Structures are given as structure tokens and as C-alpha cells.
């Protein structure tokens, strides 16, 4: 009997380190580490920029931690992003689409809408599957995480999920370079943790659940005696962070027995890299103390804290505090008319079936997102269709944000008050954007020609603060490069010269074709370029 009791007691003693060790990091330890890291972050990252270090990850950690951060900090970040986006004309990178995903996450965490930043929809590039997956597994993983962070519209979710599943390796995990052609390759904890973050919202699907279960088994098996992971043979703080974020996104407890080794949890492992000032080392011997390791450890611990407290997962940002943009972020140019306004995005991600491969796609979608232009039914834009003079008046006034309150009726006998275009023609005429074909007529249903469009765009540009004046020499030098410049009407020469000089019209064309009817795509491109030049996008 004594031997049996001793055996039972011995078994309990042997199991106690694992059971108690699972809670080695107390609630106060975790909270203190998060608070210390947040204070360190504010001290070292005083001005956030677009970037992997000192940028989005710092913002995400701070915003998701609940630490008391002044709104001005996030607003400064937003304005830095907006300037960066404007300067790059919405192209954050022509190959690495994770740039879009990271910025989307930063903006969403800070409470801003990434679908309208300086007039650009940063979620739109993630609608290009081939470009998104160009850089490997990172592309679809972070695209899915970013799109789901704010439940942003995308028709590619299933394709991204399928691409991630396709690249899973035989050992149950993922690595950076595996493309599915050689499933015998070895996985990495970092990429496997990231893949789990992306798949977490879809874990109720049988195919996803099977992949997740295999990945968790792989991560449990490869966790080291200290509760962490190695990357390329080195034990580092960053290696464990992605796993921690991944399992918390899945709802797996930090003290799940599968992820406790020698009484050490993932959180314990991260805390072993902590410094007294709140920062985190890259390695336990103190080498490589870097801002990157601190930022990653910070948001990893925030993920654990949120899971412990029953809050949304780190990247489920539906609970993010919404912040509006204060100040005039799109003022246009000095000297613009007081009634000219930047038009906000009201229908983000708007597109049309017949412009998917069109040269003017970006311009059409940017204007459609602001309801400056619309479709022609059946989700088509009809880019090669003609534009009437009345339609152009509507596009121009909407583009400049001219409300037209108190504007008198149009002084044209052929613009009846009952017609849909009566108000926009009246507004355009009031501000001098359009004039009649005679003292009493406007010809609202007549197609607008390329030279008349240039004249009206130049008038709109002047309202927006652009200097449209061209000397006789400038007009001659600009127009003489075209084969048919002699066919341009005298009244249109200066306006055409301005439009070419300002880049509103493409001067690489061989002919001007001034009397040719302008197409809907051409008008959209002209108005888009005008608004861009006038800093109204």
C-alpha cells in the first residue's frame, strides 16, 4: 500500500512542473510586459512612417494593446501614409504586394479606411491574384489577413485559401519558398504560424480544418525545450511570435498541453528575451537587440493578452476605434475657387466588367469610387461610347465637388428644367466651365469633341487653381509636333496646349484628332489627371 501511495505521489510530483509551468508567466507578468513594450515603443518610435520597422507593426501593437496613445499619434501616421501614397501615385510596390497588406493592417488598426487614402483604394491591388502571389506564400497569406482585418470586399478569398492549402508540405507546415511542387521540403515555424493566422477565420471548413490540425501537430512537435522555436539554427524571439499569434487566432489556449514544454509556454519563451527597459532582444544572449524584435514581441504578447481577456484576435479589427481625418487633407492648389472641393470615396472598389484590361481602368475606377462617373448597365462602363455635352457638364461639376446651391437655371432654351442634366449644365455654366453653342442654345445631347473637352477641362483646371495660360510660342511648340495640328480650331489651341503640357492629354499620340468625338474612357482619364494635378484626389 505504501509503495502504491509513493508511486502516485511521485507521479504527481513529476507532472507538477508541466502543470504549474503552464502558468509560469502570470497575468501581471504579461500585462507588465505589454505596458513596458508600449511605453518603449512610444519613446523610440516618435514619428511613424510607412515601413516594416518603425511603421505599421509599431502602430498595430499600440492600437491593439489598448495602451493610452494620443489620437495625434495615429493621425500623424495616417498623414504620413497619405503623403507616401500620393507621392507614389498609389503604387506602393510593383512586385511586393505585401506592402499593401501591411499598410492596410496599420491603417485598419489605427481606425482609418484603407479604401480611400489620398484618393486611392489600397485594397484594390489585392484583387490581382497573379501579382499578389508573385512573391510566394507571403503574398496570399498577408492578403487574406489584411482583407479579413476589416472584412473588406474581395472575390479572391477562396483562391487565396486554396493557394495556401496547395503549398502545405508533407510535414504539416509551410516555408517561404515551397511552391507545392516538392512537398518533402522542411517547414518553418514562422511561415506556419503566419499561415494559421490567415486560415483561422475558415477553420470550420473541412479542408482548412484538416490542414490546421496537421500544422498544429507540426508546431507542437518542433517546439523546443524552452517553449520556443529555432529559425535557420538560431533560437530567436521572432521565431515564436508568429506561432503565438497563429494559435491565439485559432482560439487555442496558450497553456494548451501541446504547446507547453518543460513547463514553458510560448509566452514564457518570449518573456525570456525581455529587457528592463521594455524592449526585447533578438537572442537570449543579448545580441541583436533591435527595434524589429521588440515590435514583433510586442504585438505577439498583445495577441496573447487579448486571447486571455476574451477580446478579438489581433487581426480581427472589427473592434478598432474609428478615427476620422481632421484637417484639410486634400486642399487642392492655392488659388482654387472657394467652392471647389475634393470628392470623397463613397463606393470603394467599384469596377466594371468591360474595363478589366482597359488602359484607362485606374482612372475609371477612381472616378467611379467617387460617383463622378457611372456605368451603363449590366455592370459595364462602355469605355468606347461617346459623351454628350450634358454628360460632360455633370462629370466636370461632380469631379470638382461643386454643389451648386443657389445657382440660377441654365440660360439655354434647349436645357429644360425637367431634364436630368438641367442642374449640372446650370452649375457648369455658372462657374464658366461650359458655354453655349449660341447665346440661347447648349446642344446638350450632342457629342463632345476632343478639342471641346480640352477647352472645358482647361476651364475646370483654372477653377482648381492651375495656371492654364500658354504663350503663343508654347502653343506653337506644343501643337506643332502633331501631324494634324493645323485642323485645331483657334478657340481650342491654348486649351489643348495646356492639356498636353500638363500631362492631362497624352502627347505621345501621333494626331490630335480635334473634331473626333471623345470617348467615355478618354474623358475619364482627362478628368482624373486634372484632379490629380490639382491635388483633389
LINLIN-V61516 format. One record per helix or strand of 2 or more residues. SS is the DSSP state (hx for helix, st for strand). FROM is the first residue (numbers start at 1). TO is the last residue. Records with the same first field share a line. If there is no record, write none. Layout:
SS: FROM-TO ; FROM-TO
This chain:
hx: 2-21 ; 27-44 ; 56-65 ; 71-87 ; 98-110 ; 124-127 ; 129-132 ; 137-149 ; 157-166 ; 189-202 ; 206-222 ; 237-249 ; 257-259 ; 266-271 ; 291-308 ; 317-319 ; 353-355 ; 361-369 ; 389-399 ; 422-430 ; 450-463 ; 472-479 ; 485-487 ; 490-501 ; 520-533
st: 230-231 ; 234-235
